[in-house]
Amino acid sequence: MPPKSDLEHLTQIDTIEFLASKSTCADFSMEGGTLHLQVEAAAPGVYRLRCGPQGSLDPDKLSPRKRAHAEMLIARQEAVGELAVSSIAESARQGWRLEQGDTVLELQLSPFQFSVYRGGACLMSSRAGGTLAHGQAGGQALWQLCIDLDGDDALHGGGETGGELDRRGTRLVSDDPACRALPLVWSTKGWGLYVNTLARIEHDLDSERDDGYRIAVHDALLDAYLFVGEPSEILNQYTALTGRAGQPGLWPMGVWLDQAAGQSLADTLGAVREFRANEWGLDVVRLAPPAVCGFQSDKPAFEWDAARVPDPRAMFAAFQDLNVQVAAPFFPGVPSGTELFTEWEDRGWLLINDDGEAHVFPGTEVTGGKPFGLLDLTNKDVFKLWSERQRQLVDEGLGAPACDAQFDIPDGITARGGETGAVLRSIYPLLARQALFDAVAGHKTPQEGVICSTDLFPTAQRFAWQDGACGGNGWPAMERSLRTALSLGDSGVPVQTHALGSAKHPLDEMTPELYVRWLAMSVFSANFRFQGHPQLLPSAFDAQTRELVRHWLQWRYRLVPYVLGIIEDAVRSGLPVQRSMALCFPGDTLAQAWDTQYMLGPALLVAPVLKPGKEVQVYLPKGEAWWDLNTGWRYEGGTTWTVQADLDTLPIFGREGHMLCLGPTVQHSGEFNSARILDEVWMFGMPEHSPVVMRNKIRVMQMQGSSYIKGLEGLRILPSEGLEVKRRGAEVRISRAR
């Protein structure tokens, strides 16, 4: 948070006066008319609060740059809700009530405070006497918003963490790459908050233990969205507002292999052939850093690194013969000390420092240690050039680019559009990912494609692929990988892929048992990557472990139609592939304590084995019945069980009323029959919900105690015990066995 001396000089806002209201918004003046507050019904259950100097909220007065920034952050600009405004005139309080159905936002006087209600219950209140303050800090405008918390407020979202999913007690700075921050925070009590700006936001989530959530916003305007509803509905409204993911396509759902550092193409192809020979499924090879292709030293044309890829056509042909796609690393810059660097510096196509010269960034792994200048992607011509060069590589056969562009850009570095400091640090990875996505998917209908990146930034949820970091080779590293995926899902990002181990960490921690457990967890996730280091490949282990690898990879490909269906559903709902207990069961506080369990989509509860041994404790959330995939037994929810899990099993439970649709056993995505992507259906009790499944139209209807299902033609159906299946042409009837 800003220094206390800065906060002490802020002016607390105590007075508010009603001005006017329309069907979608209400306007108020604050502090004797010097400030303007507008409350808008952005959507059902969503309130937008905008506060700034009088006249500053008029969208027609925005500069072109501010308008462009607004369009980067918000996908739906118009309000789609309706407000009913009435006054509160009670002896204990006065103010105004802004209603949307059963959701109410109350603005109270003396002192100014707001509260949110749903169904008559108070979900959240700002701090009495300290709700809102504004002023200057370091010559810049600063706002502080304070929300009261109680013991029932578990705060989730806020970006990536490898620790507790409840973020209370942490501090986050939006433009600090080390914080791995994202802008949405929500409570299990049923409210969420998103501050809509590219400027610096500092979140103090009760770090001083004063039962308060303080947000400092370094911007001339305060623009915040309040969400009211279940966490799943908050993610739905948040992603509808800020944008949702495109489709990843089929082949990215297959297994990935990261090339080992320094490994030749011949050795990598040899590893792929070993996968094929052992019937280990594989679809993608990602080449290792440094970048294998970049701008020539004297012209803006891409060229391949001849030492690593002497013949690009031959490389693509060799991988295609093995039914493998290629991903490769790139960076949006040009090495310093080259003719092109000098030319683009003169042209103003690189980010510049206070002296007006192109800033030279120190070398990184992807640049091969060479210092470089960063392309100014705020310049439309530069953005287009960078995207078009990547598009040429895609046309040549590249499956996906890999690019981390969340550089720690120092203050004082400026883009052509005037962006600098926190705004530039926030906007740069956004522009880099968008340019690459345009190159890969912009010409397709619907847009399909993935960009490999670990970058986090506002609107990261618009891109359906997020790389998980390679964080180690021990049991704690496996748990961190899981927690980062669940925390990103809580923050609105639909997909995080896991890395199975890390060549950059001690390798002796990776035991056969851990390897298989990590693989099993990764199979029941959005996706994962093998590491190409010889000691981290399946071939490094004994025959029994290699057979278990084959077993779990067969499961992975059978799950592809279900997992891709979950991602397709994210386009409609904003829900992630791996879902935390807090996200799915906000009313079950005991379930939230079991925060390394997760839901894989709507149908499966997964309890990964995170320590040596076969014995695993599992909590089954209350209000549901659960079916053990390994035994077929049914359990009531609200119960805790100790289960035995050999290395070829994983504690997985099907949610009653749902179905799991599985594909055939294949070695790569090219073996899927697009006309028959499904092979088998598992039922967990009487079907009540249409299944999440890729590209198939399956509908469930209930009549007279039976379920009638259309869309299961030709599929094997495995009903739960006590049910019987009858086929009637294209329709399947599920009823109680007599």
C-alpha positions, 0 to 999 in steps of 0.5 A: 500500500502507499506510505501511511503519510500519503494515506493520512493526507487523503480526504475522506468523503463524508457527504453525498447528494442525489442528483438524478436517475435513469433506468440504468444509472443514478448520479450523485454529487460528493464533497459539495459538488466537487466530485461526481459519483455515478452508479450504473446497473452494468448487468443483473447483480452487477453495479458499476461505481465511477467517481471523479471530478465533476465533468470527468465521467462523460465518455464523450470527453475521453481522449482517444488513448483513454478510449482505446484503453477502456476498450482493451479492458471492457468487452461490453461497454453498454449497461444491460441492467435496470435500476429502481432508485428509492430513498431511505428515510429512517431514524437510524439511517438515511440514503438511497436504495438502488435495486436490481431484482433481489439485489440491493445497493444501499448508499448511506449518509452521515457518514457515507457508506455503502452496503450490498444485500441479496434476498434481504441478507447483508453480504458486504459493507464498506467501512463506516467513516472510512469508505472512500478517500481521495487526494494526491500521492507523489504528484498523482491522483490516489483513491482508497476504498475500504471494505469491512470483512468478518470471519465468514469472508474468505477472499479468492481470486486476485491472481496466482498463488502456490499457497492458500487459496484464501487470499486474506492476509496478502498484499498485491500490486497489479503491475509488479510481475512478482505478485502474479496479480489479476484484478478480480477478488471475490468472497464466498459470502457472495460478492466480488470486486473488480477495479477497472483500470490499467493503472496501479492497484494495490490490494491489502487483503487484511494484511494488518489484521484489522478486518478490512480490505483496502484498495488503493487506486493510482488513477484520476478516476475510481472505476469499480464493479461490484458483483453480487451472487454465487462465485460461479455467477460472479465469474460468469458476469465478470468474464461477460463484462471483460471478455471470454476465451476463444477455442483451443482446437483439438490438437492442443488438448493432446499431450505436450513435450518440452524440448530439453535445453541444448537438445538437437532436433535429431534427439528430439525427434528420437524422443518422439519416436520413443513415445510412439514405439511405447504407445505413449500418446503425444501431440505437440513438441515445444522447442526450447529457448532461445528463440529459434526465429527472429528478425534479421539484423538488417531487415524486418524479415524473420529468419530461422536460427541456422544452427538449430533449424537448418531447414525449417521445411524439413523440420516441419515435415519430420514432425508432421510425419510423426503426427506432431505439432510444433510450438516455438519460443519468440520475443517481441524485440530486436537485439541491440547493436544491430542495423535494425535496432538503429533503424527502428530506434530512429523510426520510433518503433522501440520503447524509449527511455527518458533521454529519448533513446531506445531502452536496452533490456538485459539479455534473457534466456529466450534472447540467448543472453543478448541485450535487446530493444522491445517493440513498441506494440502500442504503435499500430504499424509495429503491432501489425508487423509483429503479428504478420511475421508470426502469421507467416510462421503459422502458414509455414507449419508452426502450431503455436508460438510461445512468448513471455512478454511480462517484462519488468519495464522500469518507470521512465520507459515510454511508448509512442501512445504516452503509456509509461510506468504501471500502465505500460507494464500492464498493457504490454503483455496484453498487446503481445498476447493479442498480436500472437492470437491474431496471427494464429487464430484471427483468420479462422471462424470460429477463432481457434488457437493457443499461445503459450505464455506464463504472463498474467495481465488484465483480460488474461482470461480472454486467451484459453491457454496459460502455462504453469511454471516449472517449479521443481521435482518434489511433492511440494512442487506438485502441490504448488502446480495444483494450487496455481491452477486453482487460484487462476481458475478462481481469478477467471482464467479458464486453463492452466497447463501443468509441467511435469517436473523441471530440468532447472531443479534437483532431479533426484527428488523425482521418484517413480511414485511421485512421477506417476502421481503427478502424471495422474493429477495432470491427466485430470486437468486442462493439460500438461507437458512432459519435460524433455530432459532424459531423467524426466522422460518416461524412459528414465524409469522402470518397466512398471512405471513405463506401463503406468505412464501408458495407462494414464496417457490412455486415460488422457486421450479418453478424457479429451472430449470432456475437457475440451467441452469444459473449455468450450463451456467456459466461453459461455459461463466463464468457469475454469476447467479445474474448479476449487471447492470454494468456487463450486461449494461456497456454502460448505465451509468444510469443503473449502478446507479441503482446498487441494481437491477440485472439480474437473468440470461439473461432473468429476471430483478429483482428490490427487495424491499429494504425498507418498503412500496409498491412503488418501482422505477425501471429503465429499461435499454436502448436498450431493451424492457421489459415485466412486469411479473405481468401485461404483459405490455411492456415497452421500455428501457431507462425509469424509472417507479414507480410500486406498489408491494404487498407482493405477488409480486416483480418487475420483467421484462422479457427481450424481445426476451427471454423465461422463462422456469418454472418447476412444483410446488413441495415440494422438488427436489425429486418430480421432474420428471427427464423426465419432468423437465419443465412445462410451458414457458413464452415468452417475445415478439418474441423469439430470444434466446434459453432459459437457462434451465436445461438439456433440449435441446430447440433451437430457429430459425428465418425464414420469420418473425416467430420463430421456436422452438424445444424442447417444447413438452408437455409444456404449452406456454404463448405467449406475447400479439400480438403473436400466437402459432401453433404446428407442431408435435415436432416444435412450430411456434411463429408468429405475430397474424393476 
